[in-house]
Amino acid sequence: MKDLRAQIDNIDADLIALLAERSTYIDRAVDLKKIENLPARTTDRVEEVVQNVRRLSQAQGLDPQLAEVLWRDLIEWAIAREAVHLGGS
C-alpha cells in the first residue's frame, strides 16, 4: 500500500504542475482578451472545452461525468480569475 500511495502522490504532483501550467495560459488569455475586447466568459468556448474533455476522458477510460464536473469547476475558477483582471467582464 505504501508504494501505491507514493505513486498516487507522484501523479498528484504531476497534475498540480499541469494545472499550474494551464493557469499561465489563462493569464495569457487575459492579455489577449484585453486587446480584442473580449469578455471573460465565452459560453461557446466553455461548452467546446467540456465536450473535448468528455471525449478525451471516455477515450482514456475515465468517467466523462467526473471529468465534466472537475473541468466545469476549473473553468469557473478561470473565468472568475479573468474577470478580476478584465474589470468584471
C-alpha positions in Angstrom: 0.0 0.0 0.0 2.9 2.4 0.8 4.3 2.1 -2.7 0.8 2.6 -4.3 0.2 5.7 -2.2 3.6 7.1 -3.3 2.7 6.5 -6.9 -0.6 8.3 -6.4 1.2 11.2 -4.7 3.6 11.4 -7.7 0.6 11.6 -10.1 -1.0 14.3 -7.9 2.2 16.3 -8.1 2.2 15.9 -11.9 -1.4 17.0 -12.1 -0.7 20.1 -9.9 2.2 21.0 -12.2 0.0 20.7 -15.3 -2.8 22.8 -13.6 -0.2 25.4 -12.7 1.0 25.5 -16.3 -2.6 25.7 -17.5 -3.2 28.7 -15.3 -0.3 30.6 -17.1 -2.2 30.1 -20.3 -5.3 31.6 -18.6 -3.2 34.6 -17.7 -2.1 34.9 -21.3 -5.7 34.7 -22.4 -6.4 37.8 -20.2 -3.9 39.8 -22.1 -5.4 38.8 -25.5 -8.9 39.3 -24.3 -8.0 42.9 -23.3 -6.6 43.6 -26.7 -9.5 42.0 -28.5 -12.1 43.5 -26.0 -13.5 40.0 -25.2 -15.4 39.1 -22.1 -14.1 36.6 -19.5 -17.0 34.2 -20.3 -17.4 32.8 -23.8 -20.2 30.3 -23.5 -19.5 28.6 -26.8 -15.8 28.0 -25.8 -16.9 26.7 -22.3 -19.1 24.1 -24.0 -16.4 23.2 -26.5 -13.8 22.6 -23.7 -16.3 20.5 -21.8 -17.1 18.4 -24.8 -13.4 17.9 -25.6 -12.8 16.8 -22.0 -15.7 14.4 -22.1 -14.4 12.9 -25.3 -10.8 12.6 -24.1 -11.8 11.1 -20.8 -14.0 8.5 -22.4 -11.2 7.5 -24.7 -8.9 7.1 -21.7 -11.4 5.1 -19.7 -12.2 7.8 -17.2 -15.8 8.6 -16.3 -16.8 11.5 -18.6 -19.2 12.9 -15.9 -16.4 13.1 -13.4 -14.2 14.9 -15.9 -17.0 17.3 -16.8 -17.6 18.2 -13.1 -13.9 18.8 -12.5 -13.5 20.9 -15.6 -16.6 23.0 -15.1 -15.1 23.9 -11.7 -11.8 24.6 -13.3 -13.4 26.7 -16.0 -15.4 28.7 -13.5 -12.3 29.4 -11.5 -10.5 30.6 -14.7 -13.4 32.8 -15.7 -13.5 34.4 -12.2 -9.7 35.0 -12.4 -10.1 36.5 -15.8 -13.0 38.7 -14.8 -10.9 40.3 -12.0 -8.3 41.3 -14.5 -10.8 42.4 -17.1 -12.7 44.6 -14.8 -15.6 42.3 -14.1 -16.4 41.3 -17.7 
